[in-house]
C-alpha cells in the first residue's frame, strides 16, 4: 500500500509497503501502534515501544491550540483508513478530495519561496533563530515548522492593491483562516505576513524576503552549544503597522552590498 514514511531528521517521503502485519512492523522496527491525530481519515502508525526503547525522537503531535501533547519516537508512517483496516493513503485522500485544487491567478507575480528576516542594530538579516521558510503556489500555502512542512489549501486569493495580497488559508494553524501579505520594500521585496482570522482572536506578524534576496543577505547565527533564547537577543522592535502604512521610512536592503540605507 502507498504510505507517507516519516523518519527522524528527514523529510517525509512517499513509499510502498506491504499491507500485512509483518511489513508494517518492519517499517517501524517493532510492534505497531496506531494513533489518530488528524481530522482526515488516516492513521499514524508508529513503534509501540519507541520511547521505552529510546528510539530517536521524530515529530511532535499538537492539539488544536498548537501545544505539544506527545512526541513520536522512531520511524512512523501515515496510511489511509479502510472499512476494516489500513489502506492506500493516496486512494483515501483522493476519495475525500476527488477534484483538482483551485488555481488563483491573483497570485501571479508573487514570489513562491520566502525566508524570514529580522532587524538587528539597524540592519536586516536572515533570521536563523526562525529558519522556517514559506512556500506559496497558485493553490497551496506551505509553512515549514520544526515538525516538517504544513501544507494548506488556498480557498480564495485576491490582490487588494499593488502591494497587498489576501489569501484565505489556515497556513497550517488551526486558529488562522487568512494571511495578508504586504510588500513594504520595493527593492528587495521585503514583505509583512499578517496571520489572522475573522474573529480577531489571533494575530501574529513576521517579516520575509524572497529566497533570491535572502541568499545575498547576511544572517544572524550564534556559535554556541545551546541556542540562546530569542529574548536574550536585542532585536530591533518592528512596528509592523507603521511599515504597512508607510509611516516609517523604508530601510531598503541592497542585496549586492548587504547594507541597509535610510531613504
N, C-alpha and C positions, 0 to 999 in steps of 0.2 A: 504494500500500500504506500501511497505517497504521503510523506510527513515532512514537517519542518523540524530539523535537528538543531539543537542549541547546545554548544559545548562551552565550558568556562573560558573566558578570554578571547572567544572567536565570534565572528559574525554568524548569525543563523544561516542555514542553507537548506535547500530542498533536497530530499533524497528518497530512495525507495527501500523499505524493509519488509520482511515477511509479516503476515498478519497472525502468525502463531505465537504462542507464549514464549517459546524459546528464543525466537528472533527479537521479540520486544525486550526480553531480559538481557540479551546480548547488547542491545543498543544502549542500555543504561548501566550495564555492568553489574547486574544484581537483580534482586526481587523488585517487581514493579509496584508502583503506587500511582493511582490516578487522582488528580485534583481538577477542579472545575472553576478556575478563577475568572473566566471571561463570559460575557453575555452571549457570544456566538456558540453554536452547538459543537464545541470542540473540547477535547480533554488534553491536559498536560500530564504526560507520563514520565515519572522520574524514578530514581532509585529509592526504595522504601527506607533503606538504612544509610542513605547518603551522609547525613550528619554524624551518625554513630561511627561510621567508617572513616570519618574525617576526609571525605572527598572534597576537592576544591569547590569553594563557593561559586555559584554560577550567576543566577539572576534573582532579583528581589520581586516579591509579589506585593502589590499595593492595593489599598482599599479605594473607595470612591473619592476620598479626600486626598489621595496621593500619598498616604502614610504607609510605610512598610509594615506588613504584618507577618511575613515569613520570607525565608531565603532558601532557594533550591540549591542543594549541593550535588555536584556531579552532573553528568550529561542528562538531558531530558529531551523529549520530542513532543510535538503537538500534532494530534491526529483528529480526524473528524469523528463525530458520534453517529453510529448507525442505529438501527432499531434495537439491536441486542448487544452490539459490541463496537469496537473501534473500527473506523473505516477510512477511506481515502480522504485526505484533507481538502484537496482542491475540489473534489466532487461535492463535498459538503458545502463549501463556500460558494461554489457556482450555483448550487440549488438556492442558496439564500439570496444571492445577488446575480441572477441569470443574465442581466443586460450589461453592456459596457458602461464604464464610468462617464459622466458628462464631461465634456471639454469646454473650457471657458476662454473664449477669445479675448476677454478683457485683460487677461494676464500676459498677453503677447508683449514682448519687450521688457518684462520684468526679469531680472537675473534669476537663475534657477538655484544657485548654490550660495549660501550665506554663512559667514563666520562671525562670532561675537567679538566685539571690541569694547574697551572702556578707556576713559580718560584718566591719566596719571600725570600729575605735575604739569598740566597744561598741554599734554600731547596725547594722541590716541594710539593705542596699542592693541594688537590681537590679545585677547584675554585667555591665558592658559589656565586660569582658575576655573573657567567655564568653557572647556574645549569642545562644546557640543554644537555642531552646525545645524542649519535648517536647509531643507531642500523643498523647492516649490515647482511642481509641474503644472500643466493646464488642468489637472484633475485631482492631484494629491498634494497634501501638506505633510512633510515628514520632519519630525523634530527628534534629533538624536538625544538620548539620555544615557545615564550610566548603565542602564539595563538594556540598552540597544535602541535601534530606531523605532519610533512610534508613528506609523503612517495613519493619516486621517483623510477621509474623503472631503473634497471641497464641494459643498452642495450648491453654492452660489458665489459669484465673484463680480465685482463692478469696479470700474475706475471712476471714482468720485471727482477727482481733479487730476491735473497732470502729474502731481506728486503724491497722490493719495489713492491707495487701493484698499478695498474692503473684501475680506474672504469670510464666508460662512463655513466654519470648520471647528472641530473640537481641539485641533492641534495636539492631540494625544493627551488631553487633560479633561477629566470629567466635568470640571467646573467652568470650562470655556466653551463658547459657541461662536466666537468671531475673532478675527485677527485684522487689525488695521495696520497698514504699512505706510509710513510717511517718509518719503525721500527728502532728507533735510540737508543734503550736501550734494551739489551738482557736479563736483569734481570727482570725488571717489565714490559717489552714490551711497554714502552712508545713510542708513535708514533707522527710524524708530519703529520697532514692532510692538504694538499695544495689544495684549491678550486680555479679553474681557468677555462679559456676557450681558444680555439684555436686562437681566435682573439687577445688574450693578453690584453683585455680591462678591465679585472677584475681579481684580485687575492688576496686571504687572506689565512692566515695560523693559525692553532691552534694546541695545544698540547693535546693529550688524552692518557688515560691509560685504560686497560680493567677494567670492573666493579670489578672483583675479586681483582685486585690490589688496586683500589680506596677505597674499603671497609676497607682496613688495613692502609690507609694513613690518616694523619691529614688533616684538612680542614681549609680554611680561611673563617671566618664569622665575623659579627660585631653585637654587642649589641647596637642597635640604633633604634629609631622610624622611621628614614629615612635612607635608604641605601645610603652610600656615593657614589659619582660618581667615576667611575674607575680611573679617572685622579687624584683623591685625594689619591690613594693608591700607594705607591712607589714600584710597581712591579719591579722585575729584568728585564732588557732588554733581550729579547730572540733573538739570532741570528739563525734563522731557517735554513738558508743556511749552516751555519757552522755545525749545528747539523746533517743535512742531509749528508754533505760531510765527517763528522768525523774530521773536522779541529779543533774542540774544544774537550777537554776531557769530556767523558760522566760522569755525576754525577749520579751514579746508586742508585736509591732508594731501600733500603732494606725493603720490606713490613712488615717484622716481627718487625723491630725497628723503622720504620718511619724516619730513618736517611738517610742523603744524603752524599755519600762519593766520593771524587775525586780518581779515579783510573787511 
